[in-house]
Every structure is written in structure tokens, then in C-alpha cells.
Amino acid sequence: MSQDAFIAQYRECYQHLRAHDALVWQTPSIAATINGALIVVAFRYIQDIIVREVLLLLGMVLTTALLYALIKHRYFLFIEQQSLTKIEKELNVKHIQRTTLPYLKNDEYWFSRQPRWYHSCPAYEVLKWSVILMLVLLVFLFAYPFFRISQL
């Protein structure tokens, strides 16, 4: 394969990486906005418990779908990070550190840095667990009226 073909693939792979990275960061914001709006509408403006439960159920479905999308985008982001490293190796150039923990020797990177203690938890994990927490909150809000009815 020619060097021009590798460079073309590198550029395309980097465009995909940027798109997936943006989606990884935007997905929790979208989930929070949708869930916040649904909770406000359900508890502020809706008196009928059936309609409220349907809105919360809709929020759970959408949050589950966004959680799946978040996991899928991170999956492709990982593949693209590894692909870029392999293309850099084929081009015989120094690598760019794209992960918290560098896995190559320091002299193989343009610049490499070991993480400090506050870098050790991947941001993706925090984002993923924030969406899971939103889902748990919706499940609780959905189930709460059923617990109150059973106590009566």
C-alpha cells in the first residue's frame, strides 16, 4: 500500500475518531436535557398518574437507547485510536498518545505523560455511570407510586 493511501486512511480515521469523541461527550448532555424536561413536565404539569408514568417510561427507553449509543460510540473510538496507532507504525512516524495510560515506549511518542491520580479514572466511565444513574433515577420515579399504593 502506498504512503498516500495510508495518509488518506489516517485522515479518514481521524475524522471518524473526532465524530465519535464528540458524540461520547454530547450523549450524557442530551440524556440529562431530555430527562430533566420529562421530569419537570411529569411532576409539574401532569396530574394524571398514568400519563406521568408513560412520560417516565418514555424517559427510561430514551435513556437506555442513549446509554447504548454512548457505549457503541466509545467502542468505535477505541478501534479508531488503535487503528491510528497502527497506521502511524506503518508510516514509521512517532505516535500521538490518545489514551490515559501510554502503552508504547516514551521515545515512540511525540510527547507522553503518565497520569496523575486524578487522571486515572477514564472520563468515559464517569459519563457512562452518569447516564446509568439517570436511568436508575427514572426507574425509581416510575416505581415510586406503586410502592406508595402497596403501603396503603
LOPA-28339 format. One record per residue (C-alpha): x, y, z. Coordinates in pm, whole numbers, padded with zeros to 5 digits, always signed. Each point is the difference from the previous one (the first is absolute). Layout:
N
XYZ/...
***
This chain:
152
+00000+00000+00000/+00137+00343-00089/+00078+00269+00254/-00270+00223-00152/-00259-00272+00060/+00111-00032+00364/-00023+00377+00044/-00350+00004-00153/-00109-00277+00236/+00161+00182+00292/-00196+00317-00077/-00326-00188-00040/+00057-00194+00321/+00076+00322+00187/-00323+00158-00128/-00196-00299+00130/+00186+00016+00332/-00091+00369+00040/-00365-00069-00083/-00026-00289+00246/+00185+00197+00269/-00244+00290-00038/-00295-00239+00026/+00145-00164+00312/+00011+00342+00171/-00337+00121-00133/-00208-00310+00079/-00019+00050+00380/-00098+00365-00053/-00279-00106-00233/-00116-00261+00252/+00005+00253+00286/-00196+00256-00205/-00265-00250-00106/-00032-00147+00349/-00013+00339+00167/-00273+00119-00235/-00202-00320+00041/+00023+00010+00380/-00102+00366+00016/-00294-00057-00234/-00104-00323+00176/+00000+00140+00352/-00079+00367-00059/-00265-00005-00271/-00149-00350-00010/-00255-00101+00264/-00106-00332-00152/+00224-00275+00138/-00034-00215-00313/+00128+00280-00225/+00280+00071+00249/+00104-00365+00000/-00005-00011-00381/+00229+00305-00012/+00241-00159+00248/-00009-00325-00197/+00081+00197-00315/+00293+00157+00184/+00126-00344+00103/-00018-00127-00357/+00179+00305-00139/+00266-00011+00273/+00061-00369-00066/+00038+00072-00372/+00242+00287+00072/+00199-00220+00237/+00031-00261-00274/+00107+00271-00247/+00259+00130+00247/+00149-00348+00043/-00001-00058-00377/+00170+00334-00076/+00269-00076+00260/+00051-00343-00160/+00067+00158-00340/+00214+00270+00160/+00224-00272+00144/+00027-00172-00338/+00089+00328-00169/+00265+00079+00264/+00163-00337-00060/-00031+00032-00377/+00172+00339+00002/+00286-00144+00205/+00041-00288-00247/-00003+00238-00298/+00263+00217+00174/+00209-00314+00046/-00036-00086-00371/+00100+00353-00095/+00296-00032+00237/-00076+00327+00181/-00024+00089+00367/-00333-00069+00167/-00250+00229+00168/-00107-00108+00349/-00378-00046-00020/-00062-00191+00322/+00057+00082+00365/+00248-00281+00046/+00271+00001-00267/+00068-00352-00124/+00302+00071-00221/+00350+00103+00103/+00040+00372+00071/+00235+00056-00293/-00271-00130-00239/-00230+00295+00084/+00030+00363-00095/-00080+00069+00362/-00110-00241+00271/-00111+00051+00356/-00087-00242+00276/-00332+00081+00167/-00026+00146+00348/-00245-00150+00248/-00284+00225-00115/+00049-00107-00362/-00026-00370+00080/-00378-00034-00038/-00092+00018-00369/-00244+00284-00074/-00205-00241-00208/-00073-00208+00312/-00123+00309+00184/-00222+00091-00295/-00135-00354-00030/-00080-00024+00372/-00169+00341-00005/-00239-00125-00268/-00056-00322+00198/-00077+00211+00308/-00255+00198-00203/-00160-00328-00103/-00013-00121+00362/-00162+00330+00104/-00266-00040-00269/-00067-00359+00107/-00038+00117+00360/-00237+00282-00099/-00195-00244-00216/-00031-00262+00275/-00061+00236+00294/-00379+00030-00044/-00033-00380-00002/+00182-00024+00333/-00226+00269+00150/-00313-00182-00120/+00115-00331+00150/+00059+00170+00339/-00359+00128+00017/
***
